[in-house]
Amino acid sequence: MAKLMPELTPELKYELLGICFITIAIIALISLLGLNTGPVGAFITRLLQHSFGVGAAVIPFLLAAIGSRYIWTRREIVYSVKFFGLILLYIQALAIWHHFKINPGMEILPESLVPGGGLVGGMVLFILRKLFGIDGTVIVLLATVLSALVMVSAYSLAQVLQFVKEKAVQGLTTVREAIAGSYETAVTLEEEQEEKPVIPKFYDQEREHYLARKETTETTVSTVERVLKAEPAGEEIQGKGGNTPYILPPLSLLKKPVKSRAGKTTKDIADNARLLEETLASFGVSAKVINTCQGPAVTRYELEPAPGVKVSRIVNLSDDIALKLAAPGIRIEAPIPGKAAIGIEVPNKDIASVSLREVLESEEFQRASSKLTVALGKDIAGQPIVADLTKMPHVLVAGATGSGKSVCINTLITSILFKALPNEVKFVLIDPKVVELSNYNGIPHLLTPVVTDAKKAASALRWAVQEMERRYALFAAAGVRDIGRYNDLNSEGKLPLIVIIIDELADLMMVAPVDVEDAICRLAQMARAAGLHLVLATQRPSVDVITGIIKANIPSRISFAVSSQVDSRTILDMAGAEKLLGKGDMLFYPVGAPKPLRVQGAFISDSEVEELVSYIKKQAEPEYTEGVTTAGDVQDKDEREKYQDELLEDAIRMVLETGQASASMLQRKFRIGYTRAARLIDTMEEMKIVGPNLGSKPREILMTSDQVYARYFKQE
C-alpha cells in the first residue's frame, strides 16, 4: 500500500482525502443521532459532545463541507479570512451558551461540558472570567462576536453605522410624512365645512395686484409648521369678472412623490469602489476612492490619484472601467470643479424618477424671488437644482427624440406658472409640432394663442424684435437701463417679462432660415435688459439648425442624450452628452459655469399639466395682444410687390436649379443685357436668396426653392 501512494497524482490524493473527511462526517452524524456505529462511533460521539457540547452537531457538517471541497477542487484548500471568522464566531457562540447555561466555578467540570458549550466553550469562558470577571467577560464576548461578523461579512463598522443611520432617517421621514398627511386631511375637511376658506400663501413676499386697486385687502393666513409642509397656495389678483381674486395654483395639484428603492445599496457602492481601485491598480494607476455621491440616475465615485499620476491615464481607461463594473457606460469628469478629485459616474441599475413637486417644495425654489425661477431636477448628490432664467438669460435645449426635451419644456413652463402672476410674466409659445404645447391654450399668461404655423412663428419673432425696440425707446425716455428699474419708476404701467419658447427650432429653420436666425440673434444680443427671454428646443442638433451665430448669442445650454459625440460638441462645445442615459438625464451648462452639471430632470405627467391648466383657466381669461402673428405680413406683401421684373421668377428658378448665380449666365440663358442681368442678381441678393459677391468665388445659394416660393411667390 505504501508503494502505491507515490504513484498517485496530487489531484487523486486530495480526492481520497475528501472521501475520508466525508466518511468521518457521516459516521459522526449518525452516531450523534443514536444509531449503532460500534465502539468507534461511541468514542466519536463522546469526544464531540465533551469537546463542543450542544454545538457538536455542527462538526460533521463542517467536515463534510471540507471533504466536498477537496473532491470538487482536487487541490489544497486555501482558507480565507471569512472561514476563520466563522470558526471564531462558532467558538464565541459556544462560550456565550456556556455563560448563560453553567454557573460560575463549574465551567470545566465534566458534568457541565455536555449540556454547555463543551470543553472548548468552557475553557474560553473560564479564562475570560479569570481575567475580566463575569461582567467584563460579557463585554469581551460581544466585542469578539462583532469582530467575527466583520471578518465574515466584509462590512466595515463605519458602513454598518451608516446603513443604520440611513434606515433611521428613512423611518423618521416616513413618520413625518404620515403625520403631515394626517394633518393635511384634517385641514382639508375643516376647510370644506367653512363657507369662506382661508387660503395660505405660497411665498412670503408681498405680491402686487393684477389690476390697479385703490384698497388693499389683508388676508388672514393660518400658521402652519414648516415640518408639516402645509399646501402652499398663491396670492390674489383680480380674476374673472373683476371680483374673484386670482390665486396662484397650489402644489396639491401635483402628485406627491413616491419613494423609490432604485439605486445601489451601501454594500454595492463599497464593492464597486474597491473594484474600481483594483481595476486601476491592475493597469499601474494608483488612486483611492475618497467619496461617493448617489443620485437618482448615477453614482459618482470621487478618485484621488496618487502623486505623479496623470489625469489622462485614468480618462483613457474609461472602457476598461466600464467592463470591470459591468456598466453600460461611464462618464469621467476630470477634474471635478472645486475639488482635487476625478469623478467617475456609473449608471444605477434603475433610474429613480424625480417628481416636479419635490423640487418645487424645496427651499431653494421657494426662497427664490425671481418670477422666472425654473425647477430643473436633482443633481448627482440628490440636491434640488433650480435656475433663474433672468440670469441665463436665454437657453438652448437639444437632444435626441425621447430623451426628455418636451418634459423639460413642460417643467419650465409650469415652474413659472406656480411662481408668477399673469401680469408679471407672459408667454409666446411656438409649437410647429402642433401637439406638444397645445394644452396651454387659454391660460391668461399667453400673449397670443399657441403658434403652430411656421410662417406665423417667423412673424411672432419679428413682433418680438419690434417689442424689444419699443421697450428700449421707453427706457431711453425714462432714463433707465433695464426693465427692473423701469417698473420701479412706473408702478401703474409695469411691463411684464416675456418668455418666448420654440419647441422645434429645426422646422422654423427649414421654412424661413434667414428671418428666424436674424430675429433670434437680435433678441439674444439685446433682449435681456428689455425683459424678453428665449428658450429654443430642437431634436436635431446639427450645424444648419444650431448655427454658429445662434450658439454665440445663447450661452446657456441644456443637452439631453444624443447619438454621437459630434452632436454633443454641436450643443455643448464638448463631448459628454453621448454618454447620457436618456429619460431626463441631462447636462446643464449655464452661462459662467466652468463645466456642465449633470442633472436628472424633474418629471410632470400630462394629467398633471391638464389639471394645472384647468385650474388656471378658471382664474382669469386670456387677454391676447393683437398683431403678434401678423407683424411681418404687411412687410412681406410690400417685398413681393417690390420685385416685379417679369423674368425674376424664371431667373430665380434657373439659379436654384443650376446652383450658380452670375450675371453672365443670365445673359446667355435669357438673351438680355448685362445691366438687367446684374439687376436681377442684385435683387436676388436683396431678397437673401443668394449671398454677396465674393470676388472670384461663386455666390452662395442661401434658400431652397420651397422657401423662396413660400415667401415671395405664394398666392394672395
HELIX and SHEET records of a PDB file:
HELIX    1   1 MET A    5  GLU A    7  5                                   3    
HELIX    2   2 PRO A   10  LEU A   32  1                                  23    
HELIX    3   3 GLY A   38  PHE A   52  1                                  15    
HELIX    4   4 GLY A   53  ALA A   57  5                                   5    
HELIX    5   5 VAL A   58  THR A   73  1                                  16    
HELIX    6   6 VAL A   81  LYS A  101  1                                  21    
HELIX    7   7 PRO A  110  LEU A  113  1                                   4    
HELIX    8   8 GLY A  118  SER A  153  1                                  36    
HELIX    9   9 LEU A  157  GLN A  193  1                                  37    
HELIX   10  10 ARG A  226  LEU A  228  5                                   3    
HELIX   11  11 LYS A  240  GLY A  242  5                                   3    
HELIX   12  12 LEU A  251  LEU A  253  5                                   3    
HELIX   13  13 THR A  266  SER A  282  1                                  17    
HELIX   14  14 VAL A  311  VAL A  315  1                                   5    
HELIX   15  15 SER A  318  LYS A  324  1                                   7    
HELIX   16  16 LEU A  356  LEU A  360  1                                   5    
HELIX   17  17 GLU A  363  ARG A  367  1                                   5    
HELIX   18  18 LYS A  405  LYS A  419  1                                  15    
HELIX   19  19 SER A  438  TYR A  440  5                                   3    
HELIX   20  20 ALA A  454  ALA A  478  1                                  25    
HELIX   21  21 ILE A  483  LEU A  489  1                                   7    
HELIX   22  22 LEU A  505  VAL A  511  1                                   7    
HELIX   23  23 PRO A  513  MET A  526  1                                  14    
HELIX   24  24 GLY A  548  ASN A  553  1                                   6    
HELIX   25  25 GLN A  565  LEU A  572  1                                   8    
HELIX   26  26 ALA A  577  LYS A  579  5                                   3    
HELIX   27  27 ASP A  606  GLN A  619  1                                  14    
HELIX   28  28 ASP A  633  LYS A  642  1                                  10    
HELIX   29  29 LEU A  648  THR A  658  1                                  11    
HELIX   30  30 ALA A  663  PHE A  670  1                                   8    
HELIX   31  31 TYR A  674  GLU A  686  1                                  13    
HELIX   32  32 SER A  705  TYR A  712  1                                   8    
SHEET    1   A 2 GLU A 236  GLN A 238  0                                        
SHEET    2   A 2 PRO A 245  ILE A 247 -1                                        
SHEET    1   B 4 ALA A 287  GLN A 294  0                                        
SHEET    2   B 4 VAL A 298  PRO A 305 -1                                        
SHEET    3   B 4 ILE A 342  PRO A 347 -1                                        
SHEET    4   B 4 ARG A 331  GLU A 333 -1                                        
SHEET    1   C 4 VAL A 354  SER A 355  0                                        
SHEET    2   C 4 LEU A 597  PHE A 603  1                                        
SHEET    3   C 4 THR A 373  ASP A 379 -1                                        
SHEET    4   C 4 PRO A 384  ASP A 388 -1                                        
SHEET    1   D 8 VAL A 354  SER A 355  0                                        
SHEET    2   D 8 LEU A 597  PHE A 603  1                                        
SHEET    3   D 8 ASP A 585  TYR A 589 -1                                        
SHEET    4   D 8 SER A 556  SER A 559 -1                                        
SHEET    5   D 8 VAL A 395  ALA A 398  1                                        
SHEET    6   D 8 LEU A 532  THR A 538  1                                        
SHEET    7   D 8 LEU A 497  ILE A 502  1                                        
SHEET    8   D 8 VAL A 425  ILE A 430  1                                        
END                                                                             
